[in-house]
């Protein structure tokens, strides 16, 4: 949940202010090289948010289908690995095209 919070917070703090300026002025008013960096952060934060929701759904599914084996399957090390994989996949999908 903290990872989902961080991705949504980054959308609100990093992505939305330049998007608001873009909507208000009808064009990109910031430096040109900042545009591709902003797009990358936009894709990364939104992708991380969606992937975090998928991981949370998978976690809840595993808890429901076998509640007695859940603590054996979902260790803190695996949870940390899943969060790291989520952010890595989101970063690769957004910053590699630059």
KAHUJO-V253142 format. One record per pair of residues at least 24 apart in sequence whose ideal C-beta (glycine too) atoms are under 6 Angstrom apart, sorted by the first residue. I is the first residue (numbers start at 1). J is the second residue. If there is no record, write none. Layout:
BEGIN
i->{I;I}
j->{J;J}
END
This chain:
BEGIN
i->{3;3;4;7;7;7;7;8;10;11;14;15;15;15;36;40;40;40;43;44;44;44;47;47;48;48;51;52;55;55}
j->{52;83;52;45;48;49;52;49;45;45;41;41;42;45;98;94;95;98;94;90;91;94;90;93;87;90;86;86;82;86}
END
